[in-house]
Amino acid sequence: MNDPLPCELRTFRSSDGYRWYYRHYPATGRPRGRVIFVHGIRSHGGWYGRSCAEIAAAGYDVDFLDRRGSGLNTAARGDTPNFRRLLDDIAEFVLELRQSRPWLPTHLAGVSWGGKLAVGLQYRRPGLVDSLSLLCPGLCPKVSPPLGQRIAIARARVRNPSRLFPIPLNDPELFTASPDWQRFLANEPHDLRFATARFLFSSVSLDLYLKRAAKRVTLPTLLMLAGEDRVIDNALTRRAVEAFPAKRKHVLEYPAAHHTLEFEPPGHPFVRDLLAWLET
């Protein structure tokens, strides 16, 4: 059910030497722009082949990055040195792309937990992209590890930072109401179900960083919300994005949709709405 059309599987080497995978979908015809996607804490680029193919068919180069330690990246599985390294991975990738064709508009899209990285990048490396799209972003989550596990993570971060803990999103029903997609998620081989104490602590540190980063989001921003989302708090997320200093903000909510818009039935309007936003 993933990657319905062929894509080019490529790798990128970050400045610290880590080589990670991304999927490239070349634009049909002369490119009108480029769209760079970053995924959630459990997912990877292979979940989103249908929408990427549609966006590429509309004339955009699409690159979907697999975060280091997740997806197809087996080295340091579920780990990261810190959240700033994750932001720098994206920044270095975008900089290299922009050097090759600087005239192409560059749009960054953050899905779920990846929305935190997309917002944080605007503080870490401002001015790299021309617009921001946040698809059910994990800025204000409903789901978190239980208290006892949070205490264990904090202790392990000092004593054993590579210790693995379960990611609290292992129920397929959190992502979709579709039985077919739920079966896909239950058996999918490349998703991330465990993360290190260092990664999970970095995620909390990123939340604190975003309090400052949110004040620096001045570029046009699209927010997409799913009305039946069980992972994020839509009301708090909407208020957080509406507080961005960006002059152009647009919020779309799909009342019957669940957290992963990609898993909605074919013909769902979120891709058309995203393309309409990019065209403005």
C-alpha positions in Angstrom: 0.0 0.0 0.0 3.0 2.3 0.2 5.0 3.9 -2.6 2.3 3.3 -5.3 4.4 4.8 -8.0 8.2 4.4 -8.5 10.3 6.9 -6.7 14.1 7.4 -6.7 15.6 6.2 -3.4 18.6 8.4 -2.6 21.0 9.1 0.3 22.4 12.3 1.8 25.4 12.5 4.0 25.2 15.1 6.8 28.1 17.1 8.1 28.7 14.7 11.0 29.1 11.8 8.5 25.7 10.1 9.0 24.2 9.0 5.7 20.4 8.8 5.6 17.8 7.9 3.0 15.2 10.0 1.3 12.7 9.4 -1.5 12.7 11.7 -4.5 9.6 12.1 -6.8 10.6 14.1 -9.9 8.1 16.7 -11.1 6.1 16.0 -14.2 7.2 18.6 -16.7 9.1 21.7 -15.8 9.3 22.0 -12.0 7.2 24.7 -10.4 8.8 24.4 -7.0 10.0 21.8 -4.5 8.3 20.3 -1.5 10.3 18.7 1.3 8.5 16.5 3.8 9.6 15.4 7.3 7.7 12.6 9.0 6.4 11.7 12.4 8.1 10.0 15.3 7.0 6.5 14.2 6.4 6.8 10.5 8.8 7.2 7.5 8.6 8.3 3.9 7.2 5.0 2.7 3.9 5.7 4.3 3.2 8.7 2.0 3.8 7.5 -1.5 0.3 8.3 -2.8 0.3 12.0 -1.9 3.9 12.5 -3.0 3.1 11.0 -6.4 0.1 13.4 -6.7 2.1 16.4 -5.8 4.9 15.5 -8.2 2.3 15.0 -11.0 1.2 18.5 -10.3 4.6 19.8 -11.2 6.6 19.8 -8.0 9.8 18.0 -7.1 9.1 16.1 -3.9 11.7 14.9 -1.4 10.5 12.9 1.6 13.3 12.5 4.2 13.7 9.5 6.4 14.9 10.9 9.7 18.2 9.5 10.9 17.6 6.3 13.0 14.2 5.7 11.5 12.6 4.3 8.3 15.2 2.8 6.1 18.0 4.1 8.3 19.3 1.2 10.4 22.3 2.9 11.9 21.7 4.2 15.5 18.1 3.0 15.3 15.7 5.2 17.3 18.5 7.5 18.4 19.8 11.0 17.8 22.6 13.0 19.3 20.1 15.8 20.1 17.3 17.7 18.4 19.6 20.3 17.0 21.3 17.6 14.9 17.9 16.7 13.5 17.3 20.3 12.5 20.7 20.6 11.0 20.1 17.4 8.9 17.1 19.2 7.3 18.9 22.5 6.9 22.0 21.0 5.2 19.7 19.1 2.8 17.7 22.2 1.9 20.9 24.3 1.4 22.3 21.8 -1.0 19.1 21.7 -3.0 18.8 25.5 -3.1 22.4 25.7 -4.4 21.5 23.5 -7.4 18.4 25.5 -8.5 18.0 28.6 -6.3 15.1 30.0 -8.4 12.7 27.2 -7.4 10.4 28.0 -4.5 11.0 25.6 -1.6 8.2 24.5 0.7 8.6 22.6 3.9 5.9 20.2 5.1 6.0 18.7 8.6 3.8 15.7 9.4 2.8 14.8 13.0 6.0 14.9 15.1 7.9 16.2 12.1 5.8 19.4 12.5 8.0 20.2 15.6 11.1 20.0 13.4 9.5 22.1 10.7 8.7 24.9 13.2 12.0 24.6 15.0 14.0 25.0 11.8 12.6 28.5 11.5 14.5 29.5 14.6 17.6 27.3 14.0 18.1 28.3 10.3 15.6 31.1 9.3 15.1 31.9 5.7 15.8 28.5 4.2 12.2 27.8 2.9 9.5 29.9 1.4 6.4 28.4 3.1 5.4 26.0 5.9 2.7 23.4 5.9 1.9 21.5 9.1 -0.2 18.3 8.7 -1.6 17.3 12.1 1.6 18.6 13.7 2.7 17.2 17.1 3.0 20.7 18.7 0.4 19.9 21.4 0.1 16.1 21.7 -2.6 14.2 23.6 -0.4 11.1 23.9 2.7 10.8 26.1 4.5 8.1 28.0 3.1 7.3 31.4 4.6 9.0 34.5 6.7 6.0 35.6 8.2 5.7 32.1 9.0 9.4 32.0 10.9 9.1 35.2 12.8 6.1 33.9 13.6 8.0 30.7 15.0 10.9 32.7 17.2 8.6 34.7 18.4 6.6 31.7 19.2 9.7 29.8 22.1 10.2 32.3 23.0 6.6 33.2 22.2 4.7 29.9 21.1 7.1 27.2 20.9 4.4 24.5 18.4 2.4 26.5 15.3 1.8 24.4 11.7 2.6 25.4 8.5 2.0 23.6 7.0 4.9 21.6 3.5 5.5 23.0 1.9 5.4 19.5 2.0 1.7 18.8 -1.8 1.3 18.4 -2.7 1.5 14.7 -6.2 2.8 15.6 -4.5 6.1 16.7 -3.6 6.8 13.1 -6.6 5.6 11.0 -10.0 4.1 11.1 -9.3 2.1 8.0 -9.0 -1.7 8.7 -6.7 -2.1 5.6 -4.4 0.6 6.8 -4.5 -0.7 10.4 -3.3 -4.1 9.1 -0.6 -2.4 7.1 0.6 -0.6 10.3 0.5 -3.7 12.4 2.9 -5.5 10.0 4.9 -2.6 8.5 8.6 -3.5 8.7 10.3 -0.1 8.7 8.3 1.9 11.3 9.9 2.9 14.6 8.4 1.4 17.7 11.2 2.0 20.2 13.4 5.1 20.8 16.3 5.7 23.0 16.2 7.7 26.2 18.4 10.3 24.5 15.9 10.7 21.6 12.9 10.9 23.9 14.6 13.4 26.2 15.6 15.4 23.1 11.9 15.5 22.1 11.0 17.1 25.4 13.9 19.6 25.0 12.6 20.4 21.5 9.2 21.3 23.0 10.9 23.9 25.2 12.9 25.2 22.2 9.6 25.6 20.2 8.4 28.2 22.7 11.1 30.5 21.4 10.9 29.2 17.8 7.2 29.9 17.5 7.9 33.6 17.8 10.1 33.4 14.7 7.7 31.8 12.3 7.1 34.7 9.9 6.7 32.8 6.6 3.3 31.8 5.2 1.9 28.8 7.1 -0.8 26.3 6.4 -2.2 24.1 9.2 -4.2 21.0 8.5 -6.2 19.3 11.2 -8.1 16.0 11.5 -11.4 16.3 13.4 -11.1 12.8 14.8 -7.4 13.1 15.7 -6.6 11.0 18.8 -2.9 12.0 18.8 -2.9 15.8 19.0 -5.0 18.4 20.7 -6.6 20.3 17.8 -7.8 23.3 19.8 -4.4 23.9 21.4 -2.6 23.3 18.1 -4.8 25.8 16.4 -4.2 28.5 19.0 -0.4 27.8 18.9 -0.3 28.3 15.1 -2.6 31.3 15.1 -0.1 32.9 17.5 2.7 32.7 15.0 3.7 36.2 13.8 3.3 35.2 10.2 1.0 37.5 8.3 -0.4 34.7 6.1 -1.9 31.8 8.0 -4.5 29.4 6.8 -6.2 26.6 8.8 -8.1 23.7 7.3 -9.9 21.1 9.4 -11.4 17.8 8.1 -14.1 16.8 10.6 -14.3 13.1 9.8 -10.5 12.5 9.2 -8.1 10.7 11.5 -4.5 11.6 12.4 -2.7 10.4 9.3 -4.4 12.1 6.4 -2.6 9.8 3.9 -4.7 6.9 5.2 -8.0 8.6 4.4 -10.0 7.1 1.4 -8.8 8.0 -2.1 -10.1 11.3 -3.3 -9.8 13.0 0.1 -9.2 16.7 -0.6 -6.1 17.3 1.6 -3.7 16.9 -1.4 -5.7 19.2 -3.6 -5.9 21.7 -0.7 -2.2 21.5 -0.2 -1.5 22.1 -3.9 -4.0 25.1 -3.9 -2.0 26.5 -1.0 1.3 26.1 -2.8 -0.1 27.8 -5.9 -0.9 30.9 -3.9 
